[in-house]
Amino acid sequence: MAGSYSLLPPAMRVRAKIMQIIREEIDRIGGQEFLLPVLHPAEPWQQSGRWNLIGEELFRLTDRKDADLCLAMTHEEIFTTLALELNSYKQLPQLWYQIQTKLRDEPRPKSGVLRVREFTMKDSYSFDVDEAGLDRAFRNHYEAYKRIFDRLGMDSIAVEASSGMMGGAGSVEFMVRSDAGEDWIVLCSAGDYSSNVETATSVLAPIEDPVSAPLEKFPTPGVRTIKALEDFEGGAPADRQIKSLFYLVGEELVIVLMRGDHSLAEQKLLDGLSVIEARPATADEIFAAVGAHPGSLGAVGVDGYRIVADRGLEGRVGMTTGANEDDFHLRNVDITRDISVDDWLDLREVVAGEPCVNCGKPLEVDKTIEIGHIFKLGRRYSEPFGAAVLDENGKATAMFMGSYGIGVERNMAAVVEVNHDDKGIVWPMNVAPYEVVVTVLRPEDADTMAAASRIYEGLRADGVDVILDDRKERPGVKFADAELVGFPLRVTVGPRGVESGLFELVTRATSVVEEVPADELVAVILDRVMAAKQ
């Protein structure tokens, strides 16, 4: 079914190598490995408040006794429950992790194993007595993640990000550029700013407004879009229009105001309202609230609904917006005078070319895959669970927590997306299912097969991951398969090589072909493999 995949033997080998690299780097910063259950009782999730905060992505079920249960999409609640065993600052810091199955009722599974409903994640959790300790744990994970992705053969980019349903004081995502991605990041061309587009900001060019004038209602028959109002005689350019978006947050209708030429970054709205989910209101829901349809909406004179506005509209004068009457608009809108804004938020989606907030240089927008995410949770979970220790003065203090995730199969897919060509995969040596393939051209020839077997066994004895291709297939088929699967090195063994004592060694990443003496071949390959793993 959509979002549920079987892994075949080569994938299992890649997966195991990725997991081993992750283990080595998390162990290196003091991690201890656990294994927590995937099936959870509802109570811990209710205690944290996420049972009701998280929507349909959380798989919920009941057992034969009608007890509410859920399937783990993450493990903050359960690791925090374990942390109740800690009682003194002398037991801190702690760093616990697992590599375990996660399940999410993903609404749009797609892109192979990049977005699925069942996957494996390394999730680690740090526990510290103070914020300085959390900062150290966060920094240690940051460096460990950079090393992990470097060893996986990916050039990762760390960006500021939204904490979303995790909560807490801040987070950093690790991204890799790829056309197969579905995340967009914003980077300064000078290198001093990076952020997910969901949280990015930029400098807005100043606009000189006219002197405030009385409101004027005017007919706009058939005008339903920003562009149509721009082209309408007596209309207004997009940067002088107020776009009114109606969202339902739970049962509450919220009116969101944007400049006409700006797009809403929906995650900014969720973060600004401190909610997990919101959806655009339907045309019928909007009409029931204000008596007009989309295209003629506004917030002038509106009472009884929460109004949030993007900071790009703050203080603007001489604006045009819908009159909340079909086929009519209002001009000369003075935001301060005419609209009762409840909250001013940064809601605008940054676009390429806008100035950086740090240096003013143009910003770039790149398509990426998320490969890791680290969070400063602070006391978001420790306080509701009562996860506290006694400090140096004997006073109970809630622990400071961090949460750090890497999706295993997602990283496997990301490695392929950034390491391939038109012939197939180009596996980095560290994670290749096999580092070397010995391709036998005439397996029925006894001398050829004997030579191939000697090379194969010699490499195995030196700890090289090697596979022997002794299928009765044409050489072209075997070569194409080796390139498709992406073995980093290929040795060709045939009667001609046996006779000459020289065997062909091909490097997949560069397509470089060499002839290596038979008695040097194993040593040369071992050196190449070890060098590539540095």
N, C-alpha and C positions, 0 to 999 in steps of 0.2 A: 504494500500500500504506500501511498505518498508519504515520504519522510521516514521510511523504515527500510534499512538496507542490510544485506548480508555481506560480510567481508570474506573474501577468498584468501587462500594461503599467502600469496605475495603481499596483499594488504595487511594481513596479520603480522607478517615479518616487519613491514614498515612501521606499523602501529607499535609493535613491541620496542623497536629502536627509538621511536619518538618518546615513548613512556620512559625508557631507560635514561635518555638525555634529561628529561624533566626531573626524574628522581635524583640524578646525580647533582643537578644544580640546586634543587631545593634542599637536599641533604647538606649540600655545601654551606648553606646559610643557616643550618641548624634545625631543619625540618625533621619531624618524626611522623612516620607513616601510620595511618589508621585505615579502617574500613568500616564505614557507617551504613546503616540500612537504607534501602531505597524506599521502603514502605514506611510511612510516618503516621502516627496518630494526629488528629486535628489539633489537639490541645496546644502543642508548642507553637504552631502557626497562628492559632487564635491569640496566644499570649503575646506574640510579637505584633499582632495586628494585621499580618499579611494574609490571613485566611480570607478576610473580606476585601483587602486592598487589591489583591491579585485577581484578575478576572478568569477568563476561560482557559488561559494557558496552563493553569494548575490542574492536573488530573485529580479529580476527587472521586471517591468511591466509598461504599459502606461494606462492612464485613457481615457475616451471618448473624452477628448480634446487634446489627444496625449501628455499630460504632462508625463515626466519620473518620475516614482515612484519606491520605493523599500520596501521590508518587512524587519523589523528590525531583524538583527542578533546580534546587540548590540546597545547601546544608547549613546555613547560618544558625537556624534555630537549634539543630541537633548538636552541633559543635558547642554552641553556647550552653546547652544543657550539660554537656560533659564538663565544661569549665566550672560548673558549680562545685566540682571536686577540689578546686583550688581555694585556699583560704588565707595565704600569706603572700606579701610582696616578694618574699624570699624565693617563692616558687616561680617567679616571673623573671624574664619573659618566657613565653611558650610559643612555639610554632608547630602547628599540627596540619597535616595534609592527608589527602587520599586521592586515589585515581579510581573513580566510581561512575556508574551509569547515572545519567540524568534523563528525565522525561519531561517534555513540554508539549502541550497541545498547540503546536505551531499553526497559526491560521493559514500560512502560505508556504508550506515546505517546497523548496526549489533548489536549483543549482547543485544537484547531487548531494553530497554529504556536507555541504556548506551550511544548509539550513534544513534541519531534520527534526523529528519528534523524539528520537531516541539516540543518545550519543554518550561518549565517555569524556569526562572532564577531570582534570587535575584541579581541585579546589583546596587552597590552603587558608589557614586562619591564624592570625597572630593575636596574642593577648599580652598587654603591657599595663604597668601600673600608672603610667602617665602619658601625656601627649607626645613628649619627646621620644619615648620608647616606640610609640606608634610610628612616628616619623622615621625612626631608624629601620623598623621592620618594613615600612613602605619603600624606603630607599634601597634596602637589601633586595627586595623583590624586584624592584625596577631594574637593578643591575643583573639579577639572575635571569630575568626575562630577556634582556638584551642578549645575554650569553646563549640562552636556549635558542632564540630565533637565529642567531648567527650560526650556531652549530647545525641548525636545520636547513641552512642555505638560503635564508631570507634576510633582506635588508629592511629591518623593521623601523617604523616611524612612531614615536611616542607622542600622543596628542591629548590635550585636555578633553574631558568627556563628561556626559551626564551620568549621574549615579542611578537614575531611573528607580526601579522597584527596590534596589538594594538599600537606598538611603545613605546617610552618612555625610561627611564633610567634603568629599571630593574624590575624583577618580581620574585615572589615566588609561587610555586605550592604546594598544599596540597594533599598528596597521601595516599592511604591505600593499604597495601599488599593484593593481590588477584590473583589467577591463571586466573580469568576471565578478568583481565585487559589487556590493550594493550599499556601501557606506561612502560618504564623501567627506574629505578632510580639507581644511583650509591651512595653507602654509604661507609664511612670509617669504618673499623672494630673497630677503636678506638673511633668512635663517633664524630670526629671533622670535617667531610666533608659530605655534601649531595647535590646531584644535579640530575636533569633530565639527562638522557643519551644524550639528544639533546644538552646540554651545558657543560657536565662534561669534566674534564681534569684529567690527571694523569702524573706521572713521567715516562719518557721513559728511558730504560736502554741504556747506551752509547754503541756505536758501533765503533770499530776501523777500519777506512777505509785504503785501500792501497794508495800508492803514485800515484798522478795523472799521467795518461798515455794518449797517443793519442787515439781518437775515432776509433773504429773498427766496421765495418759493417760485419755481418755474416749471412749466410742462416739458416732459422728455418722453414723448410717446414712442414706445418700442425700444427704448434704450435699456439694455440689460447687462452690459459689460463695461469694464473700464475703458476698453478700446472704443466702444460705441460712443461713450460720453466724451472721449477725446475728439472724435470726429464730428460730434453733434454741434451745430451752430449755437454758440452761447454756452458750450460745455466747458471743460477744463482739462488741461494736461494731466497725465497720470500722477505726477508728483504733487499736484494740488487737489487730488481727490482723497477722500477717506473711504477705505474699503471696510465694510461691516460684515464680519463673519459670526455666525451664531453656532455655539457649541453647547452640547449637553454634557455636563459633568455630574454623573449620577442622575439625580432628578432636577438639578439646578441648570437653568438656562443662563449662559454667559455670553455677553456680546464682546467680540474681540475686534479692535480697531487697528487697521494698518494703513500706511500710506499706499495709494493706489498702485504705485510701481514697485512695491515690495511684496515679497512672499512670506507667509508665516512659516517659521520653523516649529512644527507641532510639538517637538520634544521640549522646546523652550517654554511653550505654554503649559505643558504638563508640569515641568519643574517649577515654573513660577506660581502655579496654583497648588503645588505640593500634592499632586494626584498621580495615579498610575495610568488611568485611562480617561479618555474623553472622545466624543465623536461629534462630527458636524450634525447639526439639527436638520431634519427633513424640511422640505418646503411647507408641508402641512403644519408641522410643529412651529415653524417660524410665523406662518400666517395666523395661527391661533394666538400667538403671543403679541404681535404688533400690527396685524391686519394688513400686511403687505407681503409680496413675494420677493425672492432673491432678484437683485437688479435694481430695487428701489428702496433698499434698506439703509437705515442710519441709526444714530443714537441720540440725536438732538431731542431734548424734552422727554426722553425715555426714563420712566421711574419703575422701581420694583425689580429690576434685573441688575446683576453685577456687570459692570463695564470695565474691561481691562484694555489698555491701549499701549501700543509700542512707543518707545521713547522717541522714535523718529517723528512723532506727531506733537511732542510736548511743546506748548507755546505757539503752535502754528495758528495763523490768521489768514482769512481769505480763502478758505477751503470749500470744496463742494462735496456733498454727500446725498444719499437717498433721503427722501422725506417720509419714509414709512407709509407711503401712499403710492400705489402702482402708477407708473408713468409720470412721477414728479420727483424733482430733486430740490435741494437747498443750496444756495451759494452764499458766500460771505460768512462761512462758518468760522467763528472764533472758538477754538477748542476750550479755552479756560472759561469763557463766558457762557457757551451754549451746551456743553456736554459735561455731565457729572461723572468724571472718571474715578473709579474706585481704586484702581491699581495701575501704576506705570511700570511696565516690564520691558526687558529687552526680548523682543519676539521675532525680530527680522532675520531672515536667512541671508547670510553673507554671499556675495557673488564675486567672481574673479575680477581682479582689477581694482577693487576698492582698496583704500589705503590701510596699512597695518596700524593697529593702535599703539604699537611700541616705537615704530620708526617712520611710518608714513609711506614705506615702499609698497608697491602693488602686491596684493595677495593672489595666490594661485589656489585653484580648487582641483583636487585629484580624486579619482575613483579608487577605492581600496577595499580590501578584505580585513575584517577585524580578526586578529589572531590571539589576542590576550587582553585582559582587563583587570586592573587592580583598583581596590577601593579602600578609602579610609572610612571605616564604619563608625569610629568613635565609640560612643556609648549607646548607639542606636538599638542594639540587642541586649547588651549587658544590663542596662537599667531595668527594662521590663521583666527580665528573667532573674533579677537580683544576683547577677554574677559579679560578686565583689570579693575583694581581699582586704586584709588589714594592712595599712601602710606602716611606715616607720614609727608613727606616733600612736599606733594601735587603733586608728580610725578606719572604719569600713569605707572603701572607695570602689565604685564600679570600674571595671577594667576597660581599657581602651582597646578596641578590636580593629583588625583589618581583614579584608577578604580578597583573595587573589585567584583568578581563574584562567585556565587554558583548555580549550576544546581540542581533544586529541585528533579525532577524525577531521575536524575543520582544518587543523594545521597540516594534516596529511594532504588534503585537497589543495590547500594554499601553496604548499611546496610544489605540487604539480603545476598549478596555475602560473607560477613564476619561474618554473624550470622545465620548459618544453620547447619543441620546435615543430615543424610540419611533419616530421617523421615519428614523433611520439614524445614520451617522457624523457627528461634528462635528470635522473636522480642524483642529488648530492651524495657523495660517498657515505656520509654518516647515517643516512636513512634508506639507502637503496635496499630492496629486498634481497638482492645478491650483489656483491661488489664486482664479481667477475663471472662471465659466462665463457666456458670453453666450448667452442663450436666445432664439432667433428664433421668434416666434409665427406668422408667415406667410412662410416662406422662399420661397414662389412669388411673393411680391410684390416687384418689383424695387427699389422705394424702401426697403422694410424691410430687404431683404438688403444693399443698399448701405450703409445706416446701420450695420447690425450689423458688416459687414466693416470699416468705418472704425474703429469702437470696438475691434474685435479687433486690427487692425493697429497702432492707436495704443498699445494696452496692450503688445503684443509689442515694439514699438520702445522702450518704456520698461523692458523687462526683466521684465515681469509674466508669470507662467505662466498662460496663458489658453487655454480651449478653447471652440470655437464649436459650439453645439448647433443645427444646421440640419436636423435630422431631420424628416421629414414625420410627426410625431406630434401628438396633441392636447396643448394647453398643460398640462393636468393631469398627463399622463404625464411631460412634460419636467420640471415642477416637482417631482414626486415622485422622479424619478430624481436630480435635483440634490441633494435633501435626503438621499436614501439614500446617495449617493456621498460627500456631505459637503463640497462646495466651500464655502470660507469666504464668498465673495461671489457673488451672482447678479445679472446685469443682464438685464432683460427688454426686448426690442426688438420692438415691434409697430407696425402702421399708426397706431394712436392716438398712440403716443409720437413717431413720426416727424412727425405733423401738429402736435402741441403743442410739440415741442422739449424734452419732459421724459421721462426714462427712469427706470424703477423699479429701485432698487438695494436688494437684500435681504441682510442680514447673517445667515448661517446660525446662529451661536451664540445670537443674541438674538431672531431672527425680526423684527427691526425693518425696516420698509419705508419707504424715502425716495424722493422724486422729485427727480432731479438734472438741471439743464439740460444739454443735449447738449454744449455747448461747454466745460463744466466737468467732465464725467463722468470722462474719463481721468485728469485731475489729482487729482480726489477719490479715485478708486480707488487710484492710486499712493500717495497719502498714507496711506490706510487700510492698504495692504499693508505699507508701510515701518514704520508705527507698530506694527503687530502683530508685526513681526520684531525689535523693539527688545529 
